[in-house]
Amino acid sequence: MISIYELSNVLKAIGSAYTTRELECVMDEVDTNKDGFINLQEFAELYLSFFSVPLTLS
């Protein structure tokens, strides 16, 4: 599971700086069960929305 803090760190590491408000908006949209984390299913749905290559979950 990915927290907003971890998401922020990853995005910074790849050179994408998001404001706190932008990160909150991402979490609001992606965290569909509203537990404060991005789980595997939510991440897979996000991935598929950006890439046409299927993500294999095994």
CHARMM-style PDB file with segment names, atoms N, HN, CA, C and O in Angstrom:
ATOM      1  N   MET     1       0.837  -1.173   0.000  1.00  0.00      PROA
ATOM      2  CA  MET     1       0.000   0.000   0.000  1.00  0.00      PROA
ATOM      3  C   MET     1       0.885   1.241   0.000  1.00  0.00      PROA
ATOM      4  O   MET     1       1.971   1.247   0.579  1.00  0.00      PROA
ATOM      5  N   ILE     2       0.406   2.278  -0.653  1.00  0.00      PROA
ATOM      6  HN  ILE     2      -0.476   2.273  -1.123  1.00  0.00      PROA
ATOM      7  CA  ILE     2       1.173   3.505  -0.832  1.00  0.00      PROA
ATOM      8  C   ILE     2       0.451   4.650  -0.124  1.00  0.00      PROA
ATOM      9  O   ILE     2      -0.729   4.901  -0.368  1.00  0.00      PROA
ATOM     10  N   SER     3       1.171   5.331   0.747  1.00  0.00      PROA
ATOM     11  HN  SER     3       2.130   5.127   0.945  1.00  0.00      PROA
ATOM     12  CA  SER     3       0.606   6.489   1.445  1.00  0.00      PROA
ATOM     13  C   SER     3       0.866   7.749   0.628  1.00  0.00      PROA
ATOM     14  O   SER     3       1.643   7.730  -0.326  1.00  0.00      PROA
ATOM     15  N   ILE     4       0.221   8.827   1.003  1.00  0.00      PROA
ATOM     16  HN  ILE     4      -0.410   8.843   1.778  1.00  0.00      PROA
ATOM     17  CA  ILE     4       0.447  10.103   0.322  1.00  0.00      PROA
ATOM     18  C   ILE     4       1.906  10.551   0.498  1.00  0.00      PROA
ATOM     19  O   ILE     4       2.485  11.161  -0.402  1.00  0.00      PROA
ATOM     20  N   TYR     5       2.486  10.249   1.645  1.00  0.00      PROA
ATOM     21  HN  TYR     5       2.017   9.754   2.376  1.00  0.00      PROA
ATOM     22  CA  TYR     5       3.887  10.581   1.909  1.00  0.00      PROA
ATOM     23  C   TYR     5       4.807   9.812   0.960  1.00  0.00      PROA
ATOM     24  O   TYR     5       5.730  10.385   0.381  1.00  0.00      PROA
ATOM     25  N   GLU     6       4.551   8.514   0.805  1.00  0.00      PROA
ATOM     26  HN  GLU     6       3.802   8.048   1.275  1.00  0.00      PROA
ATOM     27  CA  GLU     6       5.371   7.698  -0.093  1.00  0.00      PROA
ATOM     28  C   GLU     6       5.193   8.127  -1.542  1.00  0.00      PROA
ATOM     29  O   GLU     6       6.159   8.165  -2.304  1.00  0.00      PROA
ATOM     30  N   LEU     7       3.970   8.449  -1.923  1.00  0.00      PROA
ATOM     31  HN  LEU     7       3.185   8.418  -1.304  1.00  0.00      PROA
ATOM     32  CA  LEU     7       3.710   8.930  -3.277  1.00  0.00      PROA
ATOM     33  C   LEU     7       4.485  10.207  -3.550  1.00  0.00      PROA
ATOM     34  O   LEU     7       5.078  10.363  -4.618  1.00  0.00      PROA
ATOM     35  N   SER     8       4.480  11.108  -2.598  1.00  0.00      PROA
ATOM     36  HN  SER     8       3.999  10.981  -1.731  1.00  0.00      PROA
ATOM     37  CA  SER     8       5.222  12.358  -2.726  1.00  0.00      PROA
ATOM     38  C   SER     8       6.711  12.101  -2.918  1.00  0.00      PROA
ATOM     39  O   SER     8       7.341  12.712  -3.782  1.00  0.00      PROA
ATOM     40  N   ASN     9       7.274  11.207  -2.124  1.00  0.00      PROA
ATOM     41  HN  ASN     9       6.763  10.710  -1.422  1.00  0.00      PROA
ATOM     42  CA  ASN     9       8.704  10.899  -2.225  1.00  0.00      PROA
ATOM     43  C   ASN     9       9.068  10.283  -3.569  1.00  0.00      PROA
ATOM     44  O   ASN     9      10.097  10.626  -4.152  1.00  0.00      PROA
ATOM     45  N   VAL    10       8.240   9.386  -4.057  1.00  0.00      PROA
ATOM     46  HN  VAL    10       7.405   9.107  -3.583  1.00  0.00      PROA
ATOM     47  CA  VAL    10       8.506   8.751  -5.355  1.00  0.00      PROA
ATOM     48  C   VAL    10       8.445   9.787  -6.466  1.00  0.00      PROA
ATOM     49  O   VAL    10       9.317   9.822  -7.335  1.00  0.00      PROA
ATOM     50  N   LEU    11       7.427  10.622  -6.441  1.00  0.00      PROA
ATOM     51  HN  LEU    11       6.719  10.594  -5.736  1.00  0.00      PROA
ATOM     52  CA  LEU    11       7.295  11.635  -7.485  1.00  0.00      PROA
ATOM     53  C   LEU    11       8.465  12.617  -7.462  1.00  0.00      PROA
ATOM     54  O   LEU    11       8.950  13.026  -8.517  1.00  0.00      PROA
ATOM     55  N   LYS    12       8.915  12.994  -6.277  1.00  0.00      PROA
ATOM     56  HN  LYS    12       8.520  12.661  -5.420  1.00  0.00      PROA
ATOM     57  CA  LYS    12      10.083  13.871  -6.162  1.00  0.00      PROA
ATOM     58  C   LYS    12      11.327  13.183  -6.719  1.00  0.00      PROA
ATOM     59  O   LYS    12      12.143  13.815  -7.388  1.00  0.00      PROA
ATOM     60  N   ALA    13      11.469  11.889  -6.442  1.00  0.00      PROA
ATOM     61  HN  ALA    13      10.805  11.375  -5.898  1.00  0.00      PROA
ATOM     62  CA  ALA    13      12.644  11.138  -6.893  1.00  0.00      PROA
ATOM     63  C   ALA    13      12.725  11.045  -8.412  1.00  0.00      PROA
ATOM     64  O   ALA    13      13.816  10.960  -8.976  1.00  0.00      PROA
ATOM     65  N   ILE    14      11.559  11.063  -9.079  1.00  0.00      PROA
ATOM     66  HN  ILE    14      10.673  11.132  -8.621  1.00  0.00      PROA
ATOM     67  CA  ILE    14      11.583  10.988 -10.544  1.00  0.00      PROA
ATOM     68  C   ILE    14      11.478  12.370 -11.188  1.00  0.00      PROA
ATOM     69  O   ILE    14      11.317  12.492 -12.403  1.00  0.00      PROA
ATOM     70  N   GLY    15      11.573  13.412 -10.353  1.00  0.00      PROA
ATOM     71  HN  GLY    15      11.704  13.313  -9.366  1.00  0.00      PROA
ATOM     72  CA  GLY    15      11.627  14.767 -10.865  1.00  0.00      PROA
ATOM     73  C   GLY    15      10.290  15.461 -11.048  1.00  0.00      PROA
ATOM     74  O   GLY    15      10.221  16.502 -11.701  1.00  0.00      PROA
ATOM     75  N   SER    16       9.238  14.909 -10.489  1.00  0.00      PROA
ATOM     76  HN  SER    16       9.294  14.063  -9.959  1.00  0.00      PROA
ATOM     77  CA  SER    16       7.915  15.535 -10.572  1.00  0.00      PROA
ATOM     78  C   SER    16       7.545  16.101  -9.218  1.00  0.00      PROA
ATOM     79  O   SER    16       7.340  15.363  -8.254  1.00  0.00      PROA
ATOM     80  N   ALA    17       7.463  17.410  -9.157  1.00  0.00      PROA
ATOM     81  HN  ALA    17       7.630  18.009  -9.940  1.00  0.00      PROA
ATOM     82  CA  ALA    17       7.115  18.065  -7.892  1.00  0.00      PROA
ATOM     83  C   ALA    17       5.628  18.398  -7.895  1.00  0.00      PROA
ATOM     84  O   ALA    17       5.158  19.162  -8.738  1.00  0.00      PROA
ATOM     85  N   TYR    18       4.903  17.834  -6.968  1.00  0.00      PROA
ATOM     86  HN  TYR    18       5.285  17.213  -6.283  1.00  0.00      PROA
ATOM     87  CA  TYR    18       3.481  18.114  -6.803  1.00  0.00      PROA
ATOM     88  C   TYR    18       3.278  18.871  -5.500  1.00  0.00      PROA
ATOM     89  O   TYR    18       3.975  18.626  -4.515  1.00  0.00      PROA
ATOM     90  N   THR    19       2.338  19.775  -5.499  1.00  0.00      PROA
ATOM     91  HN  THR    19       1.772  19.973  -6.299  1.00  0.00      PROA
ATOM     92  CA  THR    19       1.995  20.461  -4.258  1.00  0.00      PROA
ATOM     93  C   THR    19       1.205  19.502  -3.369  1.00  0.00      PROA
ATOM     94  O   THR    19       0.721  18.468  -3.828  1.00  0.00      PROA
ATOM     95  N   THR    20       1.086  19.856  -2.110  1.00  0.00      PROA
ATOM     96  HN  THR    20       1.480  20.696  -1.737  1.00  0.00      PROA
ATOM     97  CA  THR    20       0.293  19.047  -1.185  1.00  0.00      PROA
ATOM     98  C   THR    20      -1.140  18.932  -1.687  1.00  0.00      PROA
ATOM     99  O   THR    20      -1.732  17.854  -1.628  1.00  0.00      PROA
ATOM    100  N   ARG    21      -1.695  20.015  -2.174  1.00  0.00      PROA
ATOM    101  HN  ARG    21      -1.214  20.891  -2.222  1.00  0.00      PROA
ATOM    102  CA  ARG    21      -3.077  20.006  -2.676  1.00  0.00      PROA
ATOM    103  C   ARG    21      -3.215  19.086  -3.888  1.00  0.00      PROA
ATOM    104  O   ARG    21      -4.202  18.359  -4.004  1.00  0.00      PROA
ATOM    105  N   GLU    22      -2.239  19.113  -4.785  1.00  0.00      PROA
ATOM    106  HN  GLU    22      -1.437  19.704  -4.691  1.00  0.00      PROA
ATOM    107  CA  GLU    22      -2.278  18.229  -5.957  1.00  0.00      PROA
ATOM    108  C   GLU    22      -2.218  16.761  -5.534  1.00  0.00      PROA
ATOM    109  O   GLU    22      -2.932  15.922  -6.084  1.00  0.00      PROA
ATOM    110  N   LEU    23      -1.364  16.456  -4.559  1.00  0.00      PROA
ATOM    111  HN  LEU    23      -0.784  17.138  -4.113  1.00  0.00      PROA
ATOM    112  CA  LEU    23      -1.277  15.091  -4.052  1.00  0.00      PROA
ATOM    113  C   LEU    23      -2.582  14.656  -3.397  1.00  0.00      PROA
ATOM    114  O   LEU    23      -3.019  13.517  -3.560  1.00  0.00      PROA
ATOM    115  N   GLU    24      -3.191  15.559  -2.667  1.00  0.00      PROA
ATOM    116  HN  GLU    24      -2.836  16.485  -2.535  1.00  0.00      PROA
ATOM    117  CA  GLU    24      -4.484  15.244  -2.045  1.00  0.00      PROA
ATOM    118  C   GLU    24      -5.538  14.953  -3.108  1.00  0.00      PROA
ATOM    119  O   GLU    24      -6.364  14.058  -2.931  1.00  0.00      PROA
ATOM    120  N   CYS    25      -5.517  15.695  -4.204  1.00  0.00      PROA
ATOM    121  HN  CYS    25      -4.845  16.422  -4.348  1.00  0.00      PROA
ATOM    122  CA  CYS    25      -6.469  15.462  -5.301  1.00  0.00      PROA
ATOM    123  C   CYS    25      -6.226  14.106  -5.948  1.00  0.00      PROA
ATOM    124  O   CYS    25      -7.174  13.390  -6.269  1.00  0.00      PROA
ATOM    125  N   VAL    26      -4.957  13.750  -6.141  1.00  0.00      PROA
ATOM    126  HN  VAL    26      -4.187  14.332  -5.880  1.00  0.00      PROA
ATOM    127  CA  VAL    26      -4.628  12.433  -6.691  1.00  0.00      PROA
ATOM    128  C   VAL    26      -5.151  11.340  -5.770  1.00  0.00      PROA
ATOM    129  O   VAL    26      -5.792  10.391  -6.222  1.00  0.00      PROA
ATOM    130  N   MET    27      -4.876  11.477  -4.487  1.00  0.00      PROA
ATOM    131  HN  MET    27      -4.355  12.248  -4.120  1.00  0.00      PROA
ATOM    132  CA  MET    27      -5.340  10.471  -3.526  1.00  0.00      PROA
ATOM    133  C   MET    27      -6.863  10.392  -3.498  1.00  0.00      PROA
ATOM    134  O   MET    27      -7.427   9.299  -3.434  1.00  0.00      PROA
ATOM    135  N   ASP    28      -7.530  11.538  -3.547  1.00  0.00      PROA
ATOM    136  HN  ASP    28      -7.072  12.426  -3.599  1.00  0.00      PROA
ATOM    137  CA  ASP    28      -8.997  11.542  -3.547  1.00  0.00      PROA
ATOM    138  C   ASP    28      -9.549  10.761  -4.736  1.00  0.00      PROA
ATOM    139  O   ASP    28     -10.547  10.049  -4.622  1.00  0.00      PROA
ATOM    140  N   GLU    29      -8.884  10.908  -5.870  1.00  0.00      PROA
ATOM    141  HN  GLU    29      -8.073  11.486  -5.962  1.00  0.00      PROA
ATOM    142  CA  GLU    29      -9.361  10.238  -7.080  1.00  0.00      PROA
ATOM    143  C   GLU    29      -8.992   8.760  -7.113  1.00  0.00      PROA
ATOM    144  O   GLU    29      -9.813   7.925  -7.495  1.00  0.00      PROA
ATOM    145  N   VAL    30      -7.771   8.431  -6.719  1.00  0.00      PROA
ATOM    146  HN  VAL    30      -7.104   9.108  -6.408  1.00  0.00      PROA
ATOM    147  CA  VAL    30      -7.261   7.063  -6.857  1.00  0.00      PROA
ATOM    148  C   VAL    30      -7.672   6.166  -5.693  1.00  0.00      PROA
ATOM    149  O   VAL    30      -7.968   4.988  -5.897  1.00  0.00      PROA
ATOM    150  N   ASP    31      -7.694   6.701  -4.490  1.00  0.00      PROA
ATOM    151  HN  ASP    31      -7.454   7.657  -4.324  1.00  0.00      PROA
ATOM    152  CA  ASP    31      -8.015   5.915  -3.290  1.00  0.00      PROA
ATOM    153  C   ASP    31      -9.529   5.717  -3.197  1.00  0.00      PROA
ATOM    154  O   ASP    31     -10.212   6.404  -2.438  1.00  0.00      PROA
ATOM    155  N   THR    32     -10.031   4.783  -3.970  1.00  0.00      PROA
ATOM    156  HN  THR    32      -9.476   4.225  -4.587  1.00  0.00      PROA
ATOM    157  CA  THR    32     -11.480   4.614  -4.098  1.00  0.00      PROA
ATOM    158  C   THR    32     -12.154   4.092  -2.823  1.00  0.00      PROA
ATOM    159  O   THR    32     -13.339   4.346  -2.603  1.00  0.00      PROA
ATOM    160  N   ASN    33     -11.410   3.367  -1.987  1.00  0.00      PROA
ATOM    161  HN  ASN    33     -10.448   3.160  -2.166  1.00  0.00      PROA
ATOM    162  CA  ASN    33     -12.025   2.877  -0.741  1.00  0.00      PROA
ATOM    163  C   ASN    33     -11.793   3.834   0.430  1.00  0.00      PROA
ATOM    164  O   ASN    33     -12.221   3.565   1.553  1.00  0.00      PROA
ATOM    165  N   LYS    34     -11.119   4.943   0.165  1.00  0.00      PROA
ATOM    166  HN  LYS    34     -10.771   5.162  -0.746  1.00  0.00      PROA
ATOM    167  CA  LYS    34     -10.916   6.042   1.126  1.00  0.00      PROA
ATOM    168  C   LYS    34     -10.276   5.604   2.440  1.00  0.00      PROA
ATOM    169  O   LYS    34     -10.649   6.075   3.514  1.00  0.00      PROA
ATOM    170  N   ASP    35      -9.290   4.679   2.337  1.00  0.00      PROA
ATOM    171  HN  ASP    35      -8.986   4.296   1.464  1.00  0.00      PROA
ATOM    172  CA  ASP    35      -8.578   4.259   3.545  1.00  0.00      PROA
ATOM    173  C   ASP    35      -7.272   5.025   3.756  1.00  0.00      PROA
ATOM    174  O   ASP    35      -6.548   4.759   4.715  1.00  0.00      PROA
ATOM    175  N   GLY    36      -6.967   5.978   2.863  1.00  0.00      PROA
ATOM    176  HN  GLY    36      -7.556   6.194   2.085  1.00  0.00      PROA
ATOM    177  CA  GLY    36      -5.756   6.783   3.003  1.00  0.00      PROA
ATOM    178  C   GLY    36      -4.539   6.192   2.322  1.00  0.00      PROA
ATOM    179  O   GLY    36      -3.439   6.729   2.445  1.00  0.00      PROA
ATOM    180  N   PHE    37      -4.720   5.089   1.604  1.00  0.00      PROA
ATOM    181  HN  PHE    37      -5.614   4.652   1.505  1.00  0.00      PROA
ATOM    182  CA  PHE    37      -3.628   4.421   0.915  1.00  0.00      PROA
ATOM    183  C   PHE    37      -4.070   4.007  -0.483  1.00  0.00      PROA
ATOM    184  O   PHE    37      -5.258   3.804  -0.734  1.00  0.00      PROA
ATOM    185  N   ILE    38      -3.105   3.885  -1.388  1.00  0.00      PROA
ATOM    186  HN  ILE    38      -2.140   4.050  -1.184  1.00  0.00      PROA
ATOM    187  CA  ILE    38      -3.368   3.316  -2.700  1.00  0.00      PROA
ATOM    188  C   ILE    38      -2.995   1.843  -2.615  1.00  0.00      PROA
ATOM    189  O   ILE    38      -1.828   1.502  -2.420  1.00  0.00      PROA
ATOM    190  N   ASN    39      -3.991   0.970  -2.763  1.00  0.00      PROA
ATOM    191  HN  ASN    39      -4.938   1.247  -2.921  1.00  0.00      PROA
ATOM    192  CA  ASN    39      -3.716  -0.467  -2.701  1.00  0.00      PROA
ATOM    193  C   ASN    39      -3.406  -0.996  -4.104  1.00  0.00      PROA
ATOM    194  O   ASN    39      -3.412  -0.236  -5.072  1.00  0.00      PROA
ATOM    195  N   LEU    40      -3.140  -2.274  -4.206  1.00  0.00      PROA
ATOM    196  HN  LEU    40      -3.135  -2.891  -3.419  1.00  0.00      PROA
ATOM    197  CA  LEU    40      -2.734  -2.859  -5.482  1.00  0.00      PROA
ATOM    198  C   LEU    40      -3.809  -2.685  -6.554  1.00  0.00      PROA
ATOM    199  O   LEU    40      -3.493  -2.330  -7.690  1.00  0.00      PROA
ATOM    200  N   GLN    41      -5.050  -2.926  -6.214  1.00  0.00      PROA
ATOM    201  HN  GLN    41      -5.306  -3.214  -5.291  1.00  0.00      PROA
ATOM    202  CA  GLN    41      -6.135  -2.787  -7.192  1.00  0.00      PROA
ATOM    203  C   GLN    41      -6.262  -1.341  -7.674  1.00  0.00      PROA
ATOM    204  O   GLN    41      -6.434  -1.091  -8.867  1.00  0.00      PROA
ATOM    205  N   GLU    42      -6.178  -0.408  -6.754  1.00  0.00      PROA
ATOM    206  HN  GLU    42      -6.038  -0.611  -5.785  1.00  0.00      PROA
ATOM    207  CA  GLU    42      -6.267   1.010  -7.114  1.00  0.00      PROA
ATOM    208  C   GLU    42      -5.079   1.418  -7.976  1.00  0.00      PROA
ATOM    209  O   GLU    42      -5.235   2.180  -8.931  1.00  0.00      PROA
ATOM    210  N   PHE    43      -3.892   0.913  -7.643  1.00  0.00      PROA
ATOM    211  HN  PHE    43      -3.765   0.295  -6.868  1.00  0.00      PROA
ATOM    212  CA  PHE    43      -2.703   1.211  -8.437  1.00  0.00      PROA
ATOM    213  C   PHE    43      -2.835   0.639  -9.843  1.00  0.00      PROA
ATOM    214  O   PHE    43      -2.489   1.299 -10.823  1.00  0.00      PROA
ATOM    215  N   ALA    44      -3.336  -0.593  -9.941  1.00  0.00      PROA
ATOM    216  HN  ALA    44      -3.616  -1.130  -9.145  1.00  0.00      PROA
ATOM    217  CA  ALA    44      -3.512  -1.227 -11.249  1.00  0.00      PROA
ATOM    218  C   ALA    44      -4.469  -0.417 -12.114  1.00  0.00      PROA
ATOM    219  O   ALA    44      -4.224  -0.237 -13.307  1.00  0.00      PROA
ATOM    220  N   GLU    45      -5.547   0.069 -11.529  1.00  0.00      PROA
ATOM    221  HN  GLU    45      -5.746  -0.077 -10.560  1.00  0.00      PROA
ATOM    222  CA  GLU    45      -6.498   0.887 -12.280  1.00  0.00      PROA
ATOM    223  C   GLU    45      -5.868   2.202 -12.725  1.00  0.00      PROA
ATOM    224  O   GLU    45      -6.114   2.662 -13.840  1.00  0.00      PROA
ATOM    225  N   LEU    46      -5.057   2.809 -11.862  1.00  0.00      PROA
ATOM    226  HN  LEU    46      -4.857   2.436 -10.956  1.00  0.00      PROA
ATOM    227  CA  LEU    46      -4.339   4.027 -12.226  1.00  0.00      PROA
ATOM    228  C   LEU    46      -3.366   3.750 -13.362  1.00  0.00      PROA
ATOM    229  O   LEU    46      -3.313   4.499 -14.338  1.00  0.00      PROA
ATOM    230  N   TYR    47      -2.606   2.687 -13.235  1.00  0.00      PROA
ATOM    231  HN  TYR    47      -2.649   2.079 -12.442  1.00  0.00      PROA
ATOM    232  CA  TYR    47      -1.639   2.290 -14.262  1.00  0.00      PROA
ATOM    233  C   TYR    47      -2.332   2.124 -15.607  1.00  0.00      PROA
ATOM    234  O   TYR    47      -1.879   2.659 -16.619  1.00  0.00      PROA
ATOM    235  N   LEU    48      -3.419   1.387 -15.610  1.00  0.00      PROA
ATOM    236  HN  LEU    48      -3.786   0.952 -14.788  1.00  0.00      PROA
ATOM    237  CA  LEU    48      -4.131   1.124 -16.857  1.00  0.00      PROA
ATOM    238  C   LEU    48      -4.724   2.384 -17.464  1.00  0.00      PROA
ATOM    239  O   LEU    48      -4.921   2.453 -18.677  1.00  0.00      PROA
ATOM    240  N   SER    49      -5.010   3.374 -16.641  1.00  0.00      PROA
ATOM    241  HN  SER    49      -4.850   3.318 -15.655  1.00  0.00      PROA
ATOM    242  CA  SER    49      -5.547   4.618 -17.175  1.00  0.00      PROA
ATOM    243  C   SER    49      -4.477   5.438 -17.891  1.00  0.00      PROA
ATOM    244  O   SER    49      -4.806   6.304 -18.702  1.00  0.00      PROA
ATOM    245  N   PHE    50      -3.202   5.177 -17.603  1.00  0.00      PROA
ATOM    246  HN  PHE    50      -2.935   4.473 -16.945  1.00  0.00      PROA
ATOM    247  CA  PHE    50      -2.106   5.909 -18.224  1.00  0.00      PROA
ATOM    248  C   PHE    50      -1.417   5.139 -19.350  1.00  0.00      PROA
ATOM    249  O   PHE    50      -0.872   5.750 -20.270  1.00  0.00      PROA
ATOM    250  N   PHE    51      -1.436   3.821 -19.290  1.00  0.00      PROA
ATOM    251  HN  PHE    51      -1.878   3.325 -18.543  1.00  0.00      PROA
ATOM    252  CA  PHE    51      -0.685   3.002 -20.229  1.00  0.00      PROA
ATOM    253  C   PHE    51      -1.603   1.992 -20.904  1.00  0.00      PROA
ATOM    254  O   PHE    51      -2.541   1.475 -20.297  1.00  0.00      PROA
ATOM    255  N   SER    52      -1.313   1.726 -22.165  1.00  0.00      PROA
ATOM    256  HN  SER    52      -0.551   2.146 -22.658  1.00  0.00      PROA
ATOM    257  CA  SER    52      -2.128   0.746 -22.884  1.00  0.00      PROA
ATOM    258  C   SER    52      -1.605  -0.670 -22.709  1.00  0.00      PROA
ATOM    259  O   SER    52      -2.274  -1.631 -23.090  1.00  0.00      PROA
ATOM    260  N   VAL    53      -0.412  -0.807 -22.134  1.00  0.00      PROA
ATOM    261  HN  VAL    53       0.131  -0.027 -21.824  1.00  0.00      PROA
ATOM    262  CA  VAL    53       0.170  -2.128 -21.898  1.00  0.00      PROA
ATOM    263  C   VAL    53      -0.465  -2.731 -20.645  1.00  0.00      PROA
ATOM    264  O   VAL    53      -0.401  -2.119 -19.578  1.00  0.00      PROA
ATOM    265  N   PRO    54      -1.061  -3.889 -20.743  1.00  0.00      PROA
ATOM    266  CA  PRO    54      -1.707  -4.507 -19.570  1.00  0.00      PROA
ATOM    267  C   PRO    54      -0.719  -4.787 -18.447  1.00  0.00      PROA
ATOM    268  O   PRO    54       0.425  -5.167 -18.695  1.00  0.00      PROA
ATOM    269  N   LEU    55      -1.159  -4.601 -17.236  1.00  0.00      PROA
ATOM    270  HN  LEU    55      -2.089  -4.292 -17.035  1.00  0.00      PROA
ATOM    271  CA  LEU    55      -0.385  -4.919 -16.046  1.00  0.00      PROA
ATOM    272  C   LEU    55      -0.820  -6.293 -15.575  1.00  0.00      PROA
ATOM    273  O   LEU    55      -2.000  -6.511 -15.299  1.00  0.00      PROA
ATOM    274  N   THR    56       0.116  -7.217 -15.479  1.00  0.00      PROA
ATOM    275  HN  THR    56       1.075  -7.040 -15.703  1.00  0.00      PROA
ATOM    276  CA  THR    56      -0.210  -8.575 -15.049  1.00  0.00      PROA
ATOM    277  C   THR    56      -0.054  -8.674 -13.549  1.00  0.00      PROA
ATOM    278  O   THR    56       1.027  -8.429 -13.012  1.00  0.00      PROA
ATOM    279  N   LEU    57      -1.124  -9.031 -12.875  1.00  0.00      PROA
ATOM    280  HN  LEU    57      -2.001  -9.230 -13.311  1.00  0.00      PROA
ATOM    281  CA  LEU    57      -1.105  -9.224 -11.431  1.00  0.00      PROA
ATOM    282  C   LEU    57      -1.068 -10.708 -11.152  1.00  0.00      PROA
ATOM    283  O   LEU    57      -2.059 -11.408 -11.359  1.00  0.00      PROA
ATOM    284  N   SER    58       0.075 -11.197 -10.679  1.00  0.00      PROA
ATOM    285  HN  SER    58       0.880 -10.628 -10.511  1.00  0.00      PROA
ATOM    286  CA  SER    58       0.162 -12.631 -10.385  1.00  0.00      PROA
ATOM    287  C   SER    58       0.899 -12.876  -9.097  1.00  0.00      PROA
ATOM    288  OT1 SER    58       1.068 -14.026  -8.690  1.00  0.00      PROA
TER     289      SER     58
END
